Amino acid sequence: MPRHTSTDSSLKSLNKSRNATPLTSAMEKKLSGYAILAAASGVAMLALAPSAEAKVVYTPTHQKLR
């Protein structure tokens, strides 16, 4: 169950007082280009990251719990 704080109510009132402003076509193109480049660089970072190696270490013990 989410908790409500005083910042939740202040954010709601802030959102109510804002008006949406349409972007110019030039700004929309720049924003789309940025989003595409950001996504491509994220994919490239994942593709170039070295794979992780792991080794399972198991030590057998015999202990009685009281």
N, C-alpha and C positions, 0 to 999 in steps of 0.2 A: 504494500500500500504506500503510495508516494506521500512524502511529507510536504506540507505547504509552508513556505517561509515568507517573510516580509518582502524578500526580493521577487518572489513570484508575483505578488500583487503589483509591485512597482513596474515589473516588466510588462504585465498585461496592460496597465494604463499607458505605458510608453508606446506599445504597439497600437493601441487605439488612437493615439494622437498622430501617428505617422500616416502620410499619404503616399501611395505608390506613384513613382515617376517613371514614365516610359523611357527606355534607353534609345539613344540615337542609333541608327544602323551602323555607324562607324564604331561606336562603343560596344555594340552587340557583337560585331565581328571580332574586335580585339578580345573581348571576354571569352568568346567561343574558342578563339585561337589559343588563349592562355589555358583554358580548361583542357583542350586536346593535348597541348604540350605537357601539361602537368600530369595527365593520365599516362601519356606515353613514357615520360621519364620515370614514373612509378613502376610501370611494367618493366622497363629496362633495368631498373635497380633490382627488381625481383629476379629477373632472368640472369643477371650477372652475379648475383650473390652466390658464394660457394655453398655447397650443400653441407649440412651438419652431419657429423659422425658421432655415433654413440656406442657404448659398450656396456653390456649388462654385467654387473658385478654382484655375485651372490655368495654369501658366506654362510654355510650351514651351521646352525647352533642348536643345542638341545638344552633349553632352560625351562624349569618348572616355575609357573606363576602361582603364587599363594592366593 
